[in-house]
């Protein structure tokens, strides 16, 4: 049985990872979190929970000891303020992995930093800059088999299994389901062929959501609202 530790398990993608990994028969899952109560009870009862601070080097290293793989969904929540949590956190994770000879890690980043990524909105510069620092630290860790998931908008949607991955470029759709990205990340650490395929790569990932689900995303709303307004204006003009 493979031992997996998840950092950032109380965010949107992190919760999806924990929920799916907890039900995997071939995984023993540990969640390293600041606030264990944020993990749903049904999941918490199936996994090992370690309370700690990602910025505490010794706590992170102790949690990584004995693990086979790492998934990091570290983020800044819904805050858009400048931060160093991701880059400082990944430094501690890399140090712990080296100390305990753990070689595999999959992390969540953003599609803005892909070579053909969309321009970064000014209000997201602070968080995206820290993603970039995190990525640069991973790229220097050539002794570790890292994979970076680079999604566009992450939306709390059901598992579709209809997702696309694109190495080092933006995916076709501009949204990914939390359950889809979790499914792919877990597959990377449980499937040796997939891990080899994507090691040391940034991978765009997006979902082909059913229309009713897509409409509930910000992309869907920003698309449908102008169309609706145009329809109303045309209606009044011609009627």
C-alpha positions as CSV (number, residue, x, y, z in Angstrom):
1,X,0.0,0.0,0.0
2,X,1.4,3.4,-1.0
3,X,1.6,6.1,1.6
4,X,0.5,9.6,0.4
5,X,0.7,12.8,2.3
6,X,-1.4,15.8,1.2
7,X,-0.6,19.4,2.0
8,X,-3.3,22.1,1.6
9,X,-6.1,19.5,2.1
10,X,-8.7,22.0,3.2
11,X,-8.9,24.1,0.0
12,X,-11.2,23.3,-2.9
13,X,-8.8,21.0,-4.8
14,X,-7.3,19.7,-1.6
15,X,-10.6,18.5,-0.2
16,X,-11.4,16.8,-3.5
17,X,-8.0,15.0,-3.3
18,X,-8.6,13.9,0.2
19,X,-12.1,12.6,-0.6
20,X,-11.0,10.6,-3.6
21,X,-7.7,9.3,-2.1
22,X,-9.5,8.3,1.1
23,X,-11.6,5.9,-0.9
24,X,-8.7,4.4,-2.8
25,X,-7.9,0.9,-1.7
26,X,-4.2,1.1,-2.5
27,X,-3.5,4.3,-0.6
28,X,-2.8,5.2,3.0
29,X,-3.5,8.9,3.2
30,X,-2.2,11.5,5.6
31,X,-3.4,15.1,5.6
32,X,-1.2,17.8,7.0
33,X,-3.4,20.7,7.9
34,X,-3.6,23.7,10.2
35,X,-7.2,23.2,11.1
36,X,-8.3,19.5,11.1
37,X,-12.0,20.5,11.7
38,X,-12.2,21.8,8.2
39,X,-11.9,18.2,6.9
40,X,-15.3,16.6,6.6
41,X,-15.9,14.0,9.3
42,X,-16.6,11.2,6.8
43,X,-13.2,11.8,5.2
44,X,-11.4,12.5,8.5
45,X,-12.4,9.0,9.8
46,X,-10.6,7.3,6.8
47,X,-7.3,9.1,6.9
48,X,-4.5,10.1,9.2
49,X,-4.6,13.8,10.2
50,X,-1.5,15.7,11.3
51,X,-2.1,19.2,12.6
52,X,0.7,21.6,11.8
53,X,2.0,24.7,10.1
54,X,3.5,24.4,6.6
55,X,6.0,27.1,7.6
56,X,7.4,25.0,10.4
57,X,10.3,23.1,8.8
58,X,10.6,20.4,11.5
59,X,6.8,19.6,11.6
60,X,6.7,19.3,7.8
61,X,9.7,17.0,7.7
62,X,8.4,14.8,10.5
63,X,5.1,14.4,8.6
64,X,6.9,13.4,5.4
65,X,8.9,10.7,7.1
66,X,7.7,7.2,6.0
67,X,5.7,8.6,3.0
68,X,6.0,7.4,-0.6
69,X,4.6,10.5,-2.4
70,X,3.4,14.0,-1.8
71,X,0.5,16.0,-3.2
72,X,0.5,19.8,-2.5
73,X,-2.6,21.9,-3.0
74,X,-1.2,24.8,-1.0
75,X,-2.9,28.1,-1.8
76,X,-3.9,31.4,-0.3
77,X,-7.7,30.6,-0.1
78,X,-9.7,33.4,-1.6
79,X,-7.2,36.0,-0.5
80,X,-5.5,37.9,-3.3
81,X,-2.9,39.5,-1.0
82,X,0.8,39.0,-1.7
83,X,2.1,35.9,0.1
84,X,5.1,33.6,0.4
85,X,3.2,30.6,1.8
86,X,3.5,28.6,-1.4
87,X,7.2,29.2,-2.0
88,X,8.2,28.9,1.7
89,X,6.0,25.9,2.0
90,X,7.4,24.1,-1.0
91,X,10.9,24.8,0.4
92,X,10.0,22.9,3.6
93,X,8.4,20.1,1.6
94,X,11.4,19.7,-0.7
95,X,13.8,19.7,2.3
96,X,11.6,17.1,4.1
97,X,11.5,14.9,1.0
98,X,15.2,15.0,0.6
99,X,15.8,14.2,4.3
100,X,13.5,11.1,4.1
101,X,14.3,10.1,0.5
102,X,10.8,10.7,-0.9
103,X,10.9,11.2,-4.6
104,X,7.4,11.9,-6.0
105,X,5.4,15.1,-5.7
106,X,2.5,16.6,-7.6
107,X,1.6,20.3,-6.9
108,X,-1.2,22.6,-8.0
109,X,-0.2,25.9,-9.6
110,X,-1.9,28.2,-12.2
111,X,-2.2,28.3,-16.0
112,X,-1.1,32.0,-16.1
113,X,2.5,30.8,-15.9
114,X,2.4,28.4,-18.8
115,X,4.3,29.6,-21.9
116,X,1.1,30.5,-23.7
117,X,-0.7,31.4,-20.5
118,X,-3.3,34.2,-20.5
119,X,-2.2,37.6,-19.0
120,X,-2.4,37.8,-15.3
121,X,-5.0,40.3,-13.9
122,X,-3.3,43.0,-11.8
123,X,-5.3,42.0,-8.7
124,X,-3.8,38.5,-8.9
125,X,-0.2,39.5,-9.3
126,X,0.7,38.9,-5.6
127,X,-0.5,35.3,-5.5
128,X,0.7,34.5,-9.0
129,X,4.2,35.8,-8.2
130,X,4.4,33.3,-5.3
131,X,3.3,30.5,-7.6
132,X,6.2,31.5,-9.9
133,X,8.6,31.4,-7.0
134,X,7.3,28.0,-6.0
135,X,7.7,26.7,-9.6
136,X,11.3,28.0,-9.7
137,X,12.2,26.1,-6.6
138,X,10.8,22.9,-7.9
139,X,12.6,23.3,-11.2
140,X,15.9,23.5,-9.3
141,X,15.1,20.2,-7.5
142,X,16.3,17.9,-10.2
143,X,16.7,15.1,-7.8
144,X,12.9,15.0,-7.2
145,X,10.2,13.7,-9.6
146,X,7.9,16.7,-9.6
147,X,4.8,17.4,-11.7
148,X,3.0,20.8,-11.7
149,X,-0.7,20.8,-12.5
150,X,-1.4,24.2,-14.1
151,X,-5.2,24.6,-14.2
152,X,-7.2,27.7,-15.3
153,X,-10.3,28.4,-13.2
154,X,-10.9,25.7,-10.6
155,X,-14.6,25.1,-10.1
156,X,-16.2,22.9,-7.5
157,X,-17.9,20.6,-10.0
158,X,-18.5,16.8,-10.1
159,X,-16.0,14.3,-11.6
160,X,-16.5,14.2,-15.4
161,X,-13.5,12.0,-16.4
162,X,-13.7,14.1,-19.5
163,X,-10.6,16.2,-18.9
164,X,-7.7,17.2,-21.2
165,X,-4.1,17.5,-20.2
166,X,-1.5,19.5,-22.3
167,X,2.2,19.5,-21.5
168,X,3.6,23.0,-21.1
169,X,0.7,24.8,-22.7
170,X,-2.8,26.0,-21.8
171,X,-5.6,23.4,-22.1
172,X,-8.5,24.0,-24.5
173,X,-11.2,24.8,-22.0
174,X,-10.8,27.5,-19.4
175,X,-12.1,25.7,-16.4
176,X,-11.4,22.5,-14.5
177,X,-13.5,20.5,-12.0
178,X,-12.0,20.1,-8.6
179,X,-12.8,16.4,-8.8
180,X,-11.2,16.0,-12.2
181,X,-7.9,17.7,-11.1
182,X,-7.9,15.6,-8.0
183,X,-8.4,12.4,-10.0
184,X,-5.5,13.3,-12.3
185,X,-3.1,14.2,-9.5
186,X,-3.9,11.0,-7.6
187,X,-3.4,9.0,-10.9
188,X,0.1,10.6,-11.2
189,X,1.3,9.2,-7.9
190,X,-0.4,5.8,-8.2
191,X,0.5,5.1,-11.9
192,X,4.2,4.8,-12.5
193,X,3.8,5.2,-16.2
194,X,1.9,8.4,-15.8
195,X,4.4,9.7,-13.3
196,X,7.3,9.0,-15.8
197,X,5.3,10.7,-18.6
198,X,4.8,14.0,-16.7
199,X,7.9,14.2,-14.5
200,X,9.5,17.7,-14.6
201,X,6.6,19.1,-16.6
202,X,4.0,21.8,-16.2
203,X,0.7,20.3,-17.3
204,X,-2.4,22.3,-18.3
205,X,-5.6,20.6,-17.4
206,X,-9.2,21.4,-18.1
207,X,-12.6,19.8,-18.0
208,X,-15.4,19.5,-20.6
209,X,-18.2,20.4,-18.3
210,X,-21.9,19.8,-19.1
211,X,-23.5,23.0,-20.1
212,X,-25.5,23.4,-16.9
213,X,-22.3,23.1,-14.9
214,X,-20.3,25.3,-17.1
215,X,-22.9,28.1,-16.8
216,X,-22.3,28.2,-13.0
217,X,-18.6,28.9,-13.5
218,X,-17.3,32.5,-13.7
219,X,-16.4,31.9,-17.3
220,X,-20.0,30.8,-18.1
221,X,-21.5,33.8,-16.3
222,X,-19.1,36.3,-18.0
223,X,-20.2,34.7,-21.3
224,X,-23.9,34.5,-20.8
225,X,-24.5,37.8,-19.1
226,X,-23.4,40.0,-22.1
227,X,-25.3,37.7,-24.5
228,X,-28.4,38.1,-22.3
229,X,-28.1,41.9,-22.3
230,X,-27.6,41.9,-26.0
231,X,-30.7,39.8,-26.5
232,X,-32.7,42.2,-24.3
233,X,-31.5,45.2,-26.2
234,X,-32.3,43.6,-29.5
235,X,-35.7,42.7,-28.3
236,X,-36.6,46.2,-27.2
237,X,-35.1,47.7,-30.4
238,X,-37.1,45.5,-32.8
239,X,-40.3,45.3,-30.7
